[in-house]
Amino acid sequence: MEPSIYTIRKNFLIPLGLVVILCFILLVTVLILQLPPAKIIILATFLLPATIIFAESFRRKVHIGTDAIKVNKLFRNKQISYSELTEVDTIKVRKRVFISLSSENDFIILSNSYDRFDQLIKQLVDKVPAAIVSEETRQLAEDPPRKCSDIFSAWLAVAVLVLIICAQLRGAF
């Protein structure tokens, strides 16, 4: 059987990518307009983590295979076979959910930022030994929360950056 692959939701990656592009445009604008170095430093300080978060989110994939779960990240990969797992637990913070998969030597944490998260949890619960799955995780597989605040925040950042770029350009001309 072919492994199921889950990626971070596109409706989050698109505005996050736009934030990175708009920050870069704003940085170039600030450099061209020769604005104070403090603005350049602040923008570069914001652009670097935004770029890293985007690259990490874009690259992240979860493979639910027949014998193991594998997570691809930006510069690293993790794989734990289902037989090695000692615990599958859930941590909820409002609408944010984290699934912790633990073995004696390693762990994987998955969040509900993944597309088709409900299917990911159901498939995971079906694959791992029943004795190690917490009751909260079983309940979550039945009714996973819907999360959209990060998408709203990313689009809000896009709108703010567009307004800042417009204000910078208007002030320059």
CNS distance restraints for C-alpha pairs under 8 A (distance, minus, plus):
assign (resid   1 and name CA) (resid  65 and name CA) 7.80 0.50 0.50
assign (resid   1 and name CA) (resid  66 and name CA) 6.87 0.50 0.50
assign (resid   2 and name CA) (resid  65 and name CA) 7.03 0.50 0.50
assign (resid   3 and name CA) (resid  63 and name CA) 5.86 0.50 0.50
assign (resid   3 and name CA) (resid  64 and name CA) 5.30 0.50 0.50
assign (resid   3 and name CA) (resid  65 and name CA) 4.25 0.50 0.50
assign (resid   3 and name CA) (resid  66 and name CA) 6.82 0.50 0.50
assign (resid   4 and name CA) (resid  62 and name CA) 7.96 0.50 0.50
assign (resid   4 and name CA) (resid  63 and name CA) 5.56 0.50 0.50
assign (resid   4 and name CA) (resid  64 and name CA) 5.12 0.50 0.50
assign (resid   4 and name CA) (resid  65 and name CA) 6.58 0.50 0.50
assign (resid   5 and name CA) (resid  61 and name CA) 6.55 0.50 0.50
assign (resid   5 and name CA) (resid  62 and name CA) 5.55 0.50 0.50
assign (resid   5 and name CA) (resid  63 and name CA) 4.59 0.50 0.50
assign (resid   5 and name CA) (resid  64 and name CA) 6.47 0.50 0.50
assign (resid   6 and name CA) (resid  61 and name CA) 5.58 0.50 0.50
assign (resid   6 and name CA) (resid  62 and name CA) 5.05 0.50 0.50
assign (resid   6 and name CA) (resid  63 and name CA) 6.55 0.50 0.50
assign (resid   6 and name CA) (resid 114 and name CA) 6.38 0.50 0.50
assign (resid   6 and name CA) (resid 115 and name CA) 6.32 0.50 0.50
assign (resid   6 and name CA) (resid 116 and name CA) 7.20 0.50 0.50
assign (resid   6 and name CA) (resid 117 and name CA) 7.98 0.50 0.50
assign (resid   6 and name CA) (resid 120 and name CA) 7.27 0.50 0.50
assign (resid   7 and name CA) (resid  58 and name CA) 7.89 0.50 0.50
assign (resid   7 and name CA) (resid  60 and name CA) 6.17 0.50 0.50
assign (resid   7 and name CA) (resid  61 and name CA) 4.75 0.50 0.50
assign (resid   7 and name CA) (resid  62 and name CA) 6.54 0.50 0.50
assign (resid   7 and name CA) (resid 114 and name CA) 5.45 0.50 0.50
assign (resid   7 and name CA) (resid 115 and name CA) 5.89 0.50 0.50
assign (resid   8 and name CA) (resid  12 and name CA) 7.54 0.50 0.50
assign (resid   8 and name CA) (resid  13 and name CA) 7.26 0.50 0.50
assign (resid   8 and name CA) (resid  57 and name CA) 6.20 0.50 0.50
assign (resid   8 and name CA) (resid  58 and name CA) 6.91 0.50 0.50
assign (resid   8 and name CA) (resid  60 and name CA) 6.74 0.50 0.50
assign (resid   8 and name CA) (resid  61 and name CA) 7.28 0.50 0.50
assign (resid   8 and name CA) (resid 113 and name CA) 5.69 0.50 0.50
assign (resid   8 and name CA) (resid 114 and name CA) 4.21 0.50 0.50
assign (resid   8 and name CA) (resid 115 and name CA) 5.55 0.50 0.50
assign (resid   9 and name CA) (resid  13 and name CA) 6.45 0.50 0.50
assign (resid   9 and name CA) (resid 113 and name CA) 6.33 0.50 0.50
assign (resid   9 and name CA) (resid 114 and name CA) 5.39 0.50 0.50
assign (resid   9 and name CA) (resid 115 and name CA) 4.45 0.50 0.50
assign (resid  10 and name CA) (resid  14 and name CA) 5.97 0.50 0.50
assign (resid  10 and name CA) (resid 115 and name CA) 7.63 0.50 0.50
assign (resid  11 and name CA) (resid  15 and name CA) 7.18 0.50 0.50
assign (resid  11 and name CA) (resid 151 and name CA) 6.75 0.50 0.50
assign (resid  12 and name CA) (resid  16 and name CA) 6.26 0.50 0.50
assign (resid  12 and name CA) (resid 150 and name CA) 7.12 0.50 0.50
assign (resid  12 and name CA) (resid 151 and name CA) 5.05 0.50 0.50
assign (resid  12 and name CA) (resid 154 and name CA) 7.12 0.50 0.50
assign (resid  13 and name CA) (resid  17 and name CA) 5.92 0.50 0.50
assign (resid  13 and name CA) (resid  54 and name CA) 7.04 0.50 0.50
assign (resid  13 and name CA) (resid  57 and name CA) 7.25 0.50 0.50
assign (resid  13 and name CA) (resid  58 and name CA) 6.81 0.50 0.50
assign (resid  14 and name CA) (resid  18 and name CA) 6.28 0.50 0.50
assign (resid  15 and name CA) (resid  19 and name CA) 6.14 0.50 0.50
assign (resid  15 and name CA) (resid 151 and name CA) 7.43 0.50 0.50
assign (resid  15 and name CA) (resid 154 and name CA) 5.48 0.50 0.50
assign (resid  15 and name CA) (resid 155 and name CA) 5.52 0.50 0.50
assign (resid  15 and name CA) (resid 158 and name CA) 6.61 0.50 0.50
assign (resid  16 and name CA) (resid  20 and name CA) 6.52 0.50 0.50
assign (resid  16 and name CA) (resid  50 and name CA) 7.81 0.50 0.50
assign (resid  16 and name CA) (resid  54 and name CA) 6.26 0.50 0.50
assign (resid  16 and name CA) (resid 154 and name CA) 5.77 0.50 0.50
assign (resid  16 and name CA) (resid 155 and name CA) 7.83 0.50 0.50
assign (resid  17 and name CA) (resid  21 and name CA) 6.31 0.50 0.50
assign (resid  17 and name CA) (resid  54 and name CA) 6.35 0.50 0.50
assign (resid  18 and name CA) (resid  22 and name CA) 5.90 0.50 0.50
assign (resid  18 and name CA) (resid 158 and name CA) 6.52 0.50 0.50
assign (resid  19 and name CA) (resid  23 and name CA) 5.98 0.50 0.50
assign (resid  19 and name CA) (resid  50 and name CA) 7.62 0.50 0.50
assign (resid  19 and name CA) (resid 154 and name CA) 7.37 0.50 0.50
assign (resid  19 and name CA) (resid 157 and name CA) 6.62 0.50 0.50
assign (resid  19 and name CA) (resid 158 and name CA) 5.38 0.50 0.50
assign (resid  19 and name CA) (resid 161 and name CA) 7.36 0.50 0.50
assign (resid  20 and name CA) (resid  24 and name CA) 6.22 0.50 0.50
assign (resid  20 and name CA) (resid  47 and name CA) 6.49 0.50 0.50
assign (resid  20 and name CA) (resid  50 and name CA) 6.15 0.50 0.50
assign (resid  20 and name CA) (resid  51 and name CA) 5.88 0.50 0.50
assign (resid  20 and name CA) (resid  54 and name CA) 7.72 0.50 0.50
assign (resid  21 and name CA) (resid  25 and name CA) 6.22 0.50 0.50
assign (resid  22 and name CA) (resid  26 and name CA) 6.02 0.50 0.50
assign (resid  22 and name CA) (resid 158 and name CA) 7.40 0.50 0.50
assign (resid  22 and name CA) (resid 161 and name CA) 6.39 0.50 0.50
assign (resid  22 and name CA) (resid 162 and name CA) 7.19 0.50 0.50
assign (resid  23 and name CA) (resid  27 and name CA) 6.04 0.50 0.50
assign (resid  23 and name CA) (resid  43 and name CA) 7.03 0.50 0.50
assign (resid  23 and name CA) (resid  46 and name CA) 7.99 0.50 0.50
assign (resid  23 and name CA) (resid  47 and name CA) 6.05 0.50 0.50
assign (resid  23 and name CA) (resid 161 and name CA) 7.11 0.50 0.50
assign (resid  24 and name CA) (resid  28 and name CA) 6.20 0.50 0.50
assign (resid  24 and name CA) (resid  47 and name CA) 7.07 0.50 0.50
assign (resid  25 and name CA) (resid  29 and name CA) 6.10 0.50 0.50
assign (resid  25 and name CA) (resid 165 and name CA) 7.98 0.50 0.50
assign (resid  26 and name CA) (resid  30 and name CA) 6.10 0.50 0.50
assign (resid  26 and name CA) (resid  43 and name CA) 7.87 0.50 0.50
assign (resid  26 and name CA) (resid 161 and name CA) 7.89 0.50 0.50
assign (resid  26 and name CA) (resid 165 and name CA) 5.94 0.50 0.50
assign (resid  27 and name CA) (resid  31 and name CA) 6.20 0.50 0.50
assign (resid  27 and name CA) (resid  40 and name CA) 6.50 0.50 0.50
assign (resid  27 and name CA) (resid  43 and name CA) 6.22 0.50 0.50
assign (resid  27 and name CA) (resid  44 and name CA) 7.28 0.50 0.50
assign (resid  28 and name CA) (resid  32 and name CA) 6.10 0.50 0.50
assign (resid  29 and name CA) (resid  33 and name CA) 6.03 0.50 0.50
assign (resid  29 and name CA) (resid 165 and name CA) 7.90 0.50 0.50
assign (resid  29 and name CA) (resid 168 and name CA) 7.76 0.50 0.50
assign (resid  29 and name CA) (resid 169 and name CA) 7.88 0.50 0.50
assign (resid  30 and name CA) (resid  34 and name CA) 5.97 0.50 0.50
assign (resid  30 and name CA) (resid  35 and name CA) 5.48 0.50 0.50
assign (resid  30 and name CA) (resid  39 and name CA) 7.40 0.50 0.50
assign (resid  30 and name CA) (resid  40 and name CA) 6.71 0.50 0.50
assign (resid  30 and name CA) (resid 168 and name CA) 7.99 0.50 0.50
assign (resid  31 and name CA) (resid  35 and name CA) 6.55 0.50 0.50
assign (resid  31 and name CA) (resid  40 and name CA) 7.24 0.50 0.50
assign (resid  33 and name CA) (resid 172 and name CA) 7.21 0.50 0.50
assign (resid  35 and name CA) (resid  39 and name CA) 6.93 0.50 0.50
assign (resid  35 and name CA) (resid  40 and name CA) 7.71 0.50 0.50
assign (resid  36 and name CA) (resid  40 and name CA) 7.06 0.50 0.50
assign (resid  37 and name CA) (resid  41 and name CA) 6.20 0.50 0.50
assign (resid  38 and name CA) (resid  42 and name CA) 6.14 0.50 0.50
assign (resid  39 and name CA) (resid  43 and name CA) 6.09 0.50 0.50
assign (resid  40 and name CA) (resid  44 and name CA) 6.01 0.50 0.50
assign (resid  41 and name CA) (resid  45 and name CA) 5.93 0.50 0.50
assign (resid  42 and name CA) (resid  46 and name CA) 6.27 0.50 0.50
assign (resid  43 and name CA) (resid  47 and name CA) 5.89 0.50 0.50
assign (resid  44 and name CA) (resid  48 and name CA) 6.07 0.50 0.50
assign (resid  45 and name CA) (resid  49 and name CA) 7.24 0.50 0.50
assign (resid  46 and name CA) (resid  50 and name CA) 6.33 0.50 0.50
assign (resid  47 and name CA) (resid  51 and name CA) 5.99 0.50 0.50
assign (resid  48 and name CA) (resid  52 and name CA) 6.30 0.50 0.50
assign (resid  49 and name CA) (resid  53 and name CA) 6.01 0.50 0.50
assign (resid  50 and name CA) (resid  54 and name CA) 6.11 0.50 0.50
assign (resid  51 and name CA) (resid  55 and name CA) 6.07 0.50 0.50
assign (resid  52 and name CA) (resid  56 and name CA) 5.98 0.50 0.50
assign (resid  53 and name CA) (resid  57 and name CA) 5.96 0.50 0.50
assign (resid  54 and name CA) (resid  58 and name CA) 5.89 0.50 0.50
assign (resid  55 and name CA) (resid  59 and name CA) 6.10 0.50 0.50
assign (resid  55 and name CA) (resid  74 and name CA) 6.91 0.50 0.50
assign (resid  56 and name CA) (resid  60 and name CA) 6.04 0.50 0.50
assign (resid  56 and name CA) (resid  73 and name CA) 6.34 0.50 0.50
assign (resid  56 and name CA) (resid  74 and name CA) 5.10 0.50 0.50
assign (resid  59 and name CA) (resid  72 and name CA) 7.12 0.50 0.50
assign (resid  59 and name CA) (resid  73 and name CA) 5.84 0.50 0.50
assign (resid  59 and name CA) (resid  74 and name CA) 5.55 0.50 0.50
assign (resid  60 and name CA) (resid  71 and name CA) 7.12 0.50 0.50
assign (resid  60 and name CA) (resid  72 and name CA) 5.36 0.50 0.50
assign (resid  60 and name CA) (resid  73 and name CA) 4.64 0.50 0.50
assign (resid  60 and name CA) (resid  74 and name CA) 6.68 0.50 0.50
assign (resid  61 and name CA) (resid  71 and name CA) 5.69 0.50 0.50
assign (resid  61 and name CA) (resid  72 and name CA) 5.09 0.50 0.50
assign (resid  61 and name CA) (resid  73 and name CA) 6.86 0.50 0.50
assign (resid  62 and name CA) (resid  69 and name CA) 7.16 0.50 0.50
assign (resid  62 and name CA) (resid  70 and name CA) 5.78 0.50 0.50
assign (resid  62 and name CA) (resid  71 and name CA) 4.53 0.50 0.50
assign (resid  62 and name CA) (resid  72 and name CA) 6.45 0.50 0.50
assign (resid  63 and name CA) (resid  69 and name CA) 5.71 0.50 0.50
assign (resid  63 and name CA) (resid  70 and name CA) 5.01 0.50 0.50
assign (resid  63 and name CA) (resid  71 and name CA) 6.26 0.50 0.50
assign (resid  64 and name CA) (resid  68 and name CA) 6.60 0.50 0.50
assign (resid  64 and name CA) (resid  69 and name CA) 4.84 0.50 0.50
assign (resid  64 and name CA) (resid  70 and name CA) 6.67 0.50 0.50
assign (resid  64 and name CA) (resid 120 and name CA) 7.88 0.50 0.50
assign (resid  64 and name CA) (resid 123 and name CA) 7.64 0.50 0.50
assign (resid  64 and name CA) (resid 124 and name CA) 7.16 0.50 0.50
assign (resid  65 and name CA) (resid  69 and name CA) 5.87 0.50 0.50
assign (resid  65 and name CA) (resid  70 and name CA) 7.70 0.50 0.50
assign (resid  66 and name CA) (resid 127 and name CA) 7.47 0.50 0.50
assign (resid  67 and name CA) (resid  81 and name CA) 5.70 0.50 0.50
assign (resid  67 and name CA) (resid  82 and name CA) 5.98 0.50 0.50
assign (resid  67 and name CA) (resid  83 and name CA) 7.89 0.50 0.50
assign (resid  68 and name CA) (resid  79 and name CA) 6.69 0.50 0.50
assign (resid  68 and name CA) (resid  80 and name CA) 5.54 0.50 0.50
assign (resid  68 and name CA) (resid  81 and name CA) 3.80 0.50 0.50
assign (resid  68 and name CA) (resid  82 and name CA) 5.19 0.50 0.50
assign (resid  69 and name CA) (resid  79 and name CA) 5.64 0.50 0.50
assign (resid  69 and name CA) (resid  80 and name CA) 5.60 0.50 0.50
assign (resid  69 and name CA) (resid  81 and name CA) 6.21 0.50 0.50
assign (resid  69 and name CA) (resid  82 and name CA) 7.13 0.50 0.50
assign (resid  70 and name CA) (resid  77 and name CA) 7.17 0.50 0.50
assign (resid  70 and name CA) (resid  78 and name CA) 5.57 0.50 0.50
assign (resid  70 and name CA) (resid  79 and name CA) 4.17 0.50 0.50
assign (resid  70 and name CA) (resid  80 and name CA) 6.57 0.50 0.50
assign (resid  71 and name CA) (resid  77 and name CA) 5.65 0.50 0.50
assign (resid  71 and name CA) (resid  78 and name CA) 5.19 0.50 0.50
assign (resid  71 and name CA) (resid  79 and name CA) 6.33 0.50 0.50
assign (resid  71 and name CA) (resid 108 and name CA) 7.87 0.50 0.50
assign (resid  72 and name CA) (resid  76 and name CA) 6.40 0.50 0.50
assign (resid  72 and name CA) (resid  77 and name CA) 4.53 0.50 0.50
assign (resid  72 and name CA) (resid  78 and name CA) 6.63 0.50 0.50
assign (resid  73 and name CA) (resid  77 and name CA) 5.74 0.50 0.50
assign (resid  78 and name CA) (resid 108 and name CA) 7.61 0.50 0.50
assign (resid  80 and name CA) (resid  84 and name CA) 6.59 0.50 0.50
assign (resid  80 and name CA) (resid  85 and name CA) 7.14 0.50 0.50
assign (resid  80 and name CA) (resid 103 and name CA) 7.59 0.50 0.50
assign (resid  80 and name CA) (resid 106 and name CA) 7.67 0.50 0.50
assign (resid  80 and name CA) (resid 107 and name CA) 7.92 0.50 0.50
assign (resid  81 and name CA) (resid  85 and name CA) 6.86 0.50 0.50
assign (resid  82 and name CA) (resid 127 and name CA) 7.18 0.50 0.50
assign (resid  82 and name CA) (resid 128 and name CA) 5.35 0.50 0.50
assign (resid  82 and name CA) (resid 129 and name CA) 7.26 0.50 0.50
assign (resid  83 and name CA) (resid 128 and name CA) 7.49 0.50 0.50
assign (resid  83 and name CA) (resid 129 and name CA) 7.45 0.50 0.50
assign (resid  84 and name CA) (resid 103 and name CA) 5.62 0.50 0.50
assign (resid  84 and name CA) (resid 104 and name CA) 7.50 0.50 0.50
assign (resid  85 and name CA) (resid 101 and name CA) 6.77 0.50 0.50
assign (resid  85 and name CA) (resid 102 and name CA) 5.57 0.50 0.50
assign (resid  85 and name CA) (resid 103 and name CA) 4.33 0.50 0.50
assign (resid  85 and name CA) (resid 104 and name CA) 7.51 0.50 0.50
assign (resid  85 and name CA) (resid 128 and name CA) 7.71 0.50 0.50
assign (resid  85 and name CA) (resid 132 and name CA) 7.64 0.50 0.50
assign (resid  86 and name CA) (resid 101 and name CA) 7.83 0.50 0.50
assign (resid  86 and name CA) (resid 102 and name CA) 5.66 0.50 0.50
assign (resid  86 and name CA) (resid 103 and name CA) 4.90 0.50 0.50
assign (resid  86 and name CA) (resid 104 and name CA) 6.87 0.50 0.50
assign (resid  86 and name CA) (resid 132 and name CA) 5.99 0.50 0.50
assign (resid  87 and name CA) (resid 100 and name CA) 7.74 0.50 0.50
assign (resid  87 and name CA) (resid 101 and name CA) 5.99 0.50 0.50
assign (resid  87 and name CA) (resid 102 and name CA) 5.19 0.50 0.50
assign (resid  87 and name CA) (resid 103 and name CA) 6.89 0.50 0.50
assign (resid  87 and name CA) (resid 132 and name CA) 4.70 0.50 0.50
assign (resid  87 and name CA) (resid 133 and name CA) 6.19 0.50 0.50
assign (resid  87 and name CA) (resid 134 and name CA) 7.61 0.50 0.50
assign (resid  88 and name CA) (resid  99 and name CA) 6.94 0.50 0.50
assign (resid  88 and name CA) (resid 100 and name CA) 5.62 0.50 0.50
assign (resid  88 and name CA) (resid 101 and name CA) 4.69 0.50 0.50
assign (resid  88 and name CA) (resid 102 and name CA) 6.43 0.50 0.50
assign (resid  88 and name CA) (resid 132 and name CA) 5.87 0.50 0.50
assign (resid  88 and name CA) (resid 133 and name CA) 4.77 0.50 0.50
assign (resid  88 and name CA) (resid 134 and name CA) 6.17 0.50 0.50
assign (resid  88 and name CA) (resid 137 and name CA) 7.34 0.50 0.50
assign (resid  89 and name CA) (resid  99 and name CA) 5.76 0.50 0.50
assign (resid  89 and name CA) (resid 100 and name CA) 5.16 0.50 0.50
assign (resid  89 and name CA) (resid 101 and name CA) 6.73 0.50 0.50
assign (resid  89 and name CA) (resid 133 and name CA) 6.41 0.50 0.50
assign (resid  89 and name CA) (resid 134 and name CA) 5.36 0.50 0.50
assign (resid  89 and name CA) (resid 136 and name CA) 7.26 0.50 0.50
assign (resid  89 and name CA) (resid 137 and name CA) 5.89 0.50 0.50
assign (resid  90 and name CA) (resid  97 and name CA) 7.00 0.50 0.50
assign (resid  90 and name CA) (resid  98 and name CA) 5.71 0.50 0.50
assign (resid  90 and name CA) (resid  99 and name CA) 4.66 0.50 0.50
assign (resid  90 and name CA) (resid 100 and name CA) 6.13 0.50 0.50
assign (resid  90 and name CA) (resid 134 and name CA) 7.45 0.50 0.50
assign (resid  90 and name CA) (resid 136 and name CA) 6.29 0.50 0.50
assign (resid  90 and name CA) (resid 137 and name CA) 5.40 0.50 0.50
assign (resid  91 and name CA) (resid  97 and name CA) 5.81 0.50 0.50
assign (resid  91 and name CA) (resid  98 and name CA) 5.10 0.50 0.50
assign (resid  91 and name CA) (resid  99 and name CA) 6.48 0.50 0.50
assign (resid  91 and name CA) (resid 100 and name CA) 7.70 0.50 0.50
assign (resid  92 and name CA) (resid  96 and name CA) 5.84 0.50 0.50
assign (resid  92 and name CA) (resid  97 and name CA) 4.58 0.50 0.50
assign (resid  92 and name CA) (resid  98 and name CA) 6.41 0.50 0.50
assign (resid  93 and name CA) (resid  97 and name CA) 6.32 0.50 0.50
assign (resid  95 and name CA) (resid 145 and name CA) 6.06 0.50 0.50
assign (resid  95 and name CA) (resid 146 and name CA) 6.89 0.50 0.50
assign (resid  95 and name CA) (resid 147 and name CA) 5.73 0.50 0.50
assign (resid  96 and name CA) (resid 111 and name CA) 7.28 0.50 0.50
assign (resid  96 and name CA) (resid 112 and name CA) 6.55 0.50 0.50
assign (resid  96 and name CA) (resid 145 and name CA) 7.95 0.50 0.50
assign (resid  96 and name CA) (resid 147 and name CA) 6.82 0.50 0.50
assign (resid  97 and name CA) (resid 111 and name CA) 5.55 0.50 0.50
assign (resid  97 and name CA) (resid 112 and name CA) 5.54 0.50 0.50
assign (resid  97 and name CA) (resid 145 and name CA) 7.86 0.50 0.50
assign (resid  98 and name CA) (resid 109 and name CA) 6.37 0.50 0.50
assign (resid  98 and name CA) (resid 110 and name CA) 5.46 0.50 0.50
assign (resid  98 and name CA) (resid 111 and name CA) 4.40 0.50 0.50
assign (resid  98 and name CA) (resid 112 and name CA) 6.67 0.50 0.50
assign (resid  99 and name CA) (resid 109 and name CA) 5.55 0.50 0.50
assign (resid  99 and name CA) (resid 110 and name CA) 5.05 0.50 0.50
assign (resid  99 and name CA) (resid 111 and name CA) 6.27 0.50 0.50
assign (resid  99 and name CA) (resid 137 and name CA) 7.65 0.50 0.50
assign (resid 100 and name CA) (resid 107 and name CA) 7.03 0.50 0.50
assign (resid 100 and name CA) (resid 108 and name CA) 5.93 0.50 0.50
assign (resid 100 and name CA) (resid 109 and name CA) 4.60 0.50 0.50
assign (resid 100 and name CA) (resid 110 and name CA) 6.59 0.50 0.50
assign (resid 101 and name CA) (resid 107 and name CA) 5.43 0.50 0.50
assign (resid 101 and name CA) (resid 108 and name CA) 5.07 0.50 0.50
assign (resid 101 and name CA) (resid 109 and name CA) 6.23 0.50 0.50
assign (resid 102 and name CA) (resid 106 and name CA) 6.17 0.50 0.50
assign (resid 102 and name CA) (resid 107 and name CA) 4.33 0.50 0.50
assign (resid 102 and name CA) (resid 108 and name CA) 6.57 0.50 0.50
assign (resid 103 and name CA) (resid 107 and name CA) 5.94 0.50 0.50
assign (resid 112 and name CA) (resid 117 and name CA) 5.73 0.50 0.50
assign (resid 112 and name CA) (resid 147 and name CA) 7.31 0.50 0.50
assign (resid 113 and name CA) (resid 117 and name CA) 7.40 0.50 0.50
assign (resid 113 and name CA) (resid 147 and name CA) 7.76 0.50 0.50
assign (resid 116 and name CA) (resid 120 and name CA) 6.38 0.50 0.50
assign (resid 117 and name CA) (resid 121 and name CA) 6.23 0.50 0.50
assign (resid 117 and name CA) (resid 144 and name CA) 7.75 0.50 0.50
assign (resid 118 and name CA) (resid 122 and name CA) 6.30 0.50 0.50
assign (resid 118 and name CA) (resid 141 and name CA) 6.40 0.50 0.50
assign (resid 118 and name CA) (resid 143 and name CA) 7.75 0.50 0.50
assign (resid 118 and name CA) (resid 144 and name CA) 5.81 0.50 0.50
assign (resid 119 and name CA) (resid 123 and name CA) 5.95 0.50 0.50
assign (resid 120 and name CA) (resid 124 and name CA) 6.04 0.50 0.50
assign (resid 121 and name CA) (resid 125 and name CA) 6.05 0.50 0.50
assign (resid 121 and name CA) (resid 140 and name CA) 7.83 0.50 0.50
assign (resid 121 and name CA) (resid 141 and name CA) 5.40 0.50 0.50
assign (resid 122 and name CA) (resid 126 and name CA) 6.21 0.50 0.50
assign (resid 122 and name CA) (resid 141 and name CA) 5.21 0.50 0.50
assign (resid 122 and name CA) (resid 142 and name CA) 7.65 0.50 0.50
assign (resid 123 and name CA) (resid 127 and name CA) 6.27 0.50 0.50
assign (resid 124 and name CA) (resid 128 and name CA) 6.22 0.50 0.50
assign (resid 125 and name CA) (resid 129 and name CA) 7.97 0.50 0.50
assign (resid 125 and name CA) (resid 130 and name CA) 7.38 0.50 0.50
assign (resid 125 and name CA) (resid 133 and name CA) 7.08 0.50 0.50
assign (resid 125 and name CA) (resid 138 and name CA) 7.14 0.50 0.50
assign (resid 125 and name CA) (resid 141 and name CA) 7.45 0.50 0.50
assign (resid 126 and name CA) (resid 130 and name CA) 7.88 0.50 0.50
assign (resid 128 and name CA) (resid 132 and name CA) 7.63 0.50 0.50
assign (resid 128 and name CA) (resid 133 and name CA) 7.62 0.50 0.50
assign (resid 129 and name CA) (resid 133 and name CA) 7.27 0.50 0.50
assign (resid 133 and name CA) (resid 137 and name CA) 6.46 0.50 0.50
assign (resid 133 and name CA) (resid 138 and name CA) 6.98 0.50 0.50
assign (resid 134 and name CA) (resid 138 and name CA) 6.52 0.50 0.50
assign (resid 135 and name CA) (resid 139 and name CA) 6.27 0.50 0.50
assign (resid 136 and name CA) (resid 140 and name CA) 6.09 0.50 0.50
assign (resid 137 and name CA) (resid 141 and name CA) 6.19 0.50 0.50
assign (resid 138 and name CA) (resid 142 and name CA) 6.62 0.50 0.50
assign (resid 139 and name CA) (resid 143 and name CA) 6.45 0.50 0.50
assign (resid 140 and name CA) (resid 144 and name CA) 4.89 0.50 0.50
assign (resid 140 and name CA) (resid 145 and name CA) 7.75 0.50 0.50
assign (resid 148 and name CA) (resid 152 and name CA) 6.39 0.50 0.50
assign (resid 149 and name CA) (resid 153 and name CA) 6.10 0.50 0.50
assign (resid 150 and name CA) (resid 154 and name CA) 6.12 0.50 0.50
assign (resid 151 and name CA) (resid 155 and name CA) 6.27 0.50 0.50
assign (resid 152 and name CA) (resid 156 and name CA) 6.07 0.50 0.50
assign (resid 153 and name CA) (resid 157 and name CA) 6.19 0.50 0.50
assign (resid 154 and name CA) (resid 158 and name CA) 6.36 0.50 0.50
assign (resid 155 and name CA) (resid 159 and name CA) 6.29 0.50 0.50
assign (resid 156 and name CA) (resid 160 and name CA) 6.21 0.50 0.50
assign (resid 157 and name CA) (resid 161 and name CA) 6.08 0.50 0.50
assign (resid 158 and name CA) (resid 162 and name CA) 6.20 0.50 0.50
assign (resid 159 and name CA) (resid 163 and name CA) 6.29 0.50 0.50
assign (resid 160 and name CA) (resid 164 and name CA) 6.18 0.50 0.50
assign (resid 161 and name CA) (resid 165 and name CA) 6.09 0.50 0.50
assign (resid 162 and name CA) (resid 166 and name CA) 6.14 0.50 0.50
assign (resid 163 and name CA) (resid 167 and name CA) 6.10 0.50 0.50
assign (resid 164 and name CA) (resid 168 and name CA) 6.08 0.50 0.50
assign (resid 165 and name CA) (resid 169 and name CA) 6.13 0.50 0.50
assign (resid 166 and name CA) (resid 170 and name CA) 5.93 0.50 0.50
assign (resid 167 and name CA) (resid 171 and name CA) 6.05 0.50 0.50
assign (resid 168 and name CA) (resid 172 and name CA) 6.29 0.50 0.50
assign (resid 169 and name CA) (resid 173 and name CA) 6.44 0.50 0.50
